[in-house]
Amino acid sequence: MRDMMRLFLIVTLFSAFSGGLLAAVKNGTEKRIEYQQLKFVKGPTIKKIMKGCSNDPLVDRFVMSQGKQKINFFVGVFDSKPKVVALESFGQGVDGPIGVITAIDVDTDKIVGVGVTTLHETPGLGTRVKTEPWFSAQFKGLPISNPFKVKPDGGQIDAISGATISSRGVCAGVNASIETYKRLKPEILKKMKAYKG
């Protein structure tokens, strides 16, 4: 009985030590991982969409919570005014979620740009939603009043041939961002006032 108690105590101490060590490693690397992802995964897409802004939208950003989810909002300053906000949402593709950055002009409620950040789609087919400039260009300048759909579903967006499901996933990501934007717009506008060119 004493040996079992000793073994139980050793296992408990080892588990507590291991758990503490893992938590420390996670806390120590979390910000670095977020920075790397921001710089190399989301950053190029955000900077491409916000081309012409006078600020660095990767620096000028704020976080808001929606339930348990924390959402990064990236601010674009144009003509000395914080005019564009971008955020990432996800739509479902064939092989998993598709990360989509959507930038919206807060004055006109129109799409400034759309770009895919992450995806696990079939190379040469579904991945074209990220690599074909004409696909994302279709969203630019359109109002956010109606949900975006591909033409086979009665919408206004041409799907990429052979990648209709991936194209739907991008539309779903854009729609999710728009819904978040509409729901949080008053708070977004208040936070954006702090940014100037």
VOTI-28911 format. One record per residue: x, y negated, z of N, C-alpha, C in turn. Coordinates in pm, whole numbers, plus 50000, padded with zeros to 5 digits. Atoms other than C-alpha are relative to their C-alpha. Example, Ala and Ser with C-alpha at 12.3 -4.5 7.8 and 13.67 -1.06 7.14 Angstrom:
<sites>
500895011950000512305045050780500904988050000;499185011949994513675010650714499234989150073;
</sites>
This chain:
<sites>
500835012050000500005000050000500864987550000;499115011549993502844976350085500684997649864;499385001350132504494983549746499044993849899;500995005850092501274975249565499834985150026;500135014249967500984942249751501214992249950;498775006650047504604933749670499954998549847;500125000450146504014942249301498974989549958;501045009950030500814921449299500554985850020;499435013049971502664891849455501034996149893;498995002850103505524894549203499324996449868;500725002750125503124896048907499314986450007;500685012949983501144866449045500994988449989;498995010550006504284845349096500564998549858;499495000350136505614854648752498984993549906;501055005850084502284845748590499884985050023;500095014249968502114812348770501204992549942;498795006250054505704804148671499914999049848;500114999750146505094814348308498964990049952;501055009450037501854794548290500474985650014;499465013449979503554763848434501034996349894;498995002450102506444767248191499354997349864;500715002150127504084770447892499294986549996;500685013049993502084740148007501014988649983;498975010350011505294719748041500514998949856;499555000250139506444729847691498944993649911;501095005850080503034721147545499954984950019;500045014449973503004687047715501214992949941;498785006150051506584680547610500064999149849;499934999850147506014688547243498754994549932;501275004150059502424677047190500104986949922;499875012950067503264640947105500915000949879;499084998450113506154651346882499315006949882;500744993050105503944675446688498994990649936;500985009650053501244648746652500684989849910;499265009850080503834623846525500445006149866;499554993450123505264648846273498835002149904;501174997850083501784657446148499514986849940;500425013150047500884620746122500934995049890;499025005450095504084611645937500045007849870;499774992050119504324640845695498755006249937;501204993650053500784654545654498934989549968;501065009950020498274626345701500544986949945;499435013050035500574596445655500054996949852;499945003150144501244599145280498624997649938;501365001750053497514602645207499434986650045;500525012749947496584573245433500654988249930;499305011250064499254550645283499614998649853;500435000450140498184560044930498614993649988;501365005550002494524552245005500004985150035;499985013849951495394519645184501044991449926;498995007450077497834507744915499574985449986;500295014350010498044470044920499684993450132;500275006249869497334465145290501284993450051;498855007649951499614440745472500565005450132;499554994149873500024462445783500385014549977;499724985750006501114497845861498855007250070;501174993649937497894517745916500355011850090;499614989249910499854545846081500334994850139;499725006549871500874521546355498724993750055;501235006749958497624501846364498855009949996;501064990149991495294529046476499485000350143;500584998449867493014536346768499275013350004;500664987149979491374567146914498674997750067;501315000349936487714571446996499555014450020;500504986649972485954601347145498595001749948;501334996050042482974618846999499775013650064;500124987849922481924644547254501375003650056;498694995749953485054664747334501094997249897;499055002250109486694655647002500544985750004;499375013250010489184626846979500304997549853;499865003350141489224609146643500924987949985;499125011150035492024587346506499364991649891;500475009450100490914556446316501194991549958;498865007350055493484539646090499474987249936;500495013050042493064502446022500844994549886;499335006650111493904485645692499664985249999;500195014450002494404447945689500234995149857;499925005750134493694430645357499614985350009;500265014549995493824392745306499894995050144;499915003949858494734388345675498795004050083;501204995949927491554406045783499965015250010;500164985549989491074441145925498705004149930;501144998250089488794452845648499665014649973;500204986050036489234490445600500345008950119;499714990149897489044519445842499985013849933;499924986450055490064555245760499995010050115;500034989449901489404587345948500005013549930;499944986650057489824624545895498865008550053;501004989949964487064650445893500285012349917;499734987250067486834685945768498745005449934;501044992850070484744704845517500485014349981;499654985950013484674742245456500325003349855;499624995350132486544755845157499835015149991;500084985650019486844791345026500795007350108;499084992949910489754800645252500224992950133;499845006849872489274777445549499644985449990;500375014249998488794741245648500904991749907;499285009750084489814712745417499974986750074;499895013049934491074681245590499904988949898;500265010950095489834649645418500074986650073;499975013749950490784613645491499054991649915;500945008850070488024589045401500204985850052;499835014249963488634551345397498774992449955;501245007450025485644527945417500224985150023;499995014549985485384490345363498884996550098;501005002649896483614478345678499064988449965;500865011150041482204447345503498935004749901;500934995850106480584465045207499425013950020;500384985949979480174500545343500145008149872;499684992350119481764514245027501315007650022;498804991949990484434540744986501184992749934;498775005950052487934526344942500855011049937;499244988950052489544560044887499775012650079;500144986849939489494597144963501255007949965;498844991650026492414621044998499985012450088;499934987349927492934657045103501345000950072;498774998749922495464663045381500435014650014;499654985949977495324700245459498955009049936;500914990150056493824730645291500735013349985;499474986550017494314768045246499375006649878;500714995150117492714771644905500935007549904;499264992350098493794793144611500894990949917;499105008450081496894778444443499574999849854;500375001650139496124764844098498514998549976;501465001850013492364764644161499544990250107;500505008549891491124751544495500964989050041;499035010249960494354732844563499944987749911;500115011350091493514710344268499164988650059;500755011049936491114690744493500974990150065;498975008749943494324676844644500904993949893;499005004450096496494673844335499464992849877;500585006650117494084660944068499504985950038;500385013649961493904622744102498584996149957;501335003950048490704619843896498905004850094;501054994749912488814641044148499734990550115;500215009249887489374618444449499624986049954;500325013350051489084587244230498504998149978;501465000950023485394595344171499264993450117;500675005349881484534584644527500184984950015;499635014049977486184550244509498904990449953;500985010450032483754521044519498555004150017;501394995549984480684542344586499484996550139;500585003149868478294532044867499835012750083;500114988549909478004554445171498555002750040;501414998949962474204552145179499435014049982;500514986550025473604587045035501125010350015;498974989649987475434619845107500605003349862;499314996250124477994630244847499805014949975;500174986250042477344662244652500665001549863;499504997450135478864678844348498815000949904;501085000250100476864677344025499195012949995;500834987950000475834714344037498965000250112;500965000849889474064705544365499114987549989;500835011950021472364674644216500654987150043;499295012049956475034649844324500694992649887;499345008750095477284624544155501475003449977;498574996750007480724641344193500225012049908;499624988950088482204662643914500885009650079;499194989749933483484695144067501175003849910;498874994950076486844708343962499625013749946;500354987450065486344736743715500695011750069;499474988349930486774769943894500214997850149;499795003149858486864752744233498804992450056;501215006949954483264742844302499885000450152;500114999049854483354755544662500984990550068;499015009449945486544735944733499544985749982;500525013550026484964705144573498874996750097;501065002049899481914709744797500604997350137;499345002049871484264712145096500504985850017;499545013949994485764678245012498814990850021;501215008249981482284663044979499495001150143;500454998049861481354678145317500904992350097;499085007649914484484662845474499734985149993;500335014350018483644628645328498704996850074;501295002349933480054631645452500135000150152;499794999549854481224641145802500654987150049;499365012749962483484610345813498994988549996;501015010650012480634588245694499035000450118;500924998849886478294601645964500664994950128;499275004949882480944595146231500114984849995;499875014550018481554560146092498674992950030;501315006549978477834551446087499625000250148;500384998649859477324564246441500834990850089;499095007549913480334545646584500344986149947;499615012550066480394514646359500074988050095;499875011749911479634488646631501295000350084;498784998949919482494501846849501244998749912;498875001050094484794505146545500284985449970;499825014150032484214468546453500614992350116;499425006749883484994457346809501485003150012;498584996149988488254476846813500844994149888;499265005150115489264464646466500354985250015;499735014449982489134427946578501394997550055;498675001849940492424433346761501125000249897;498954998650102494314439246434499944988549901;499905011150095495534410846217501215002649911;498924998250097497844408745915501314994150041;
</sites>
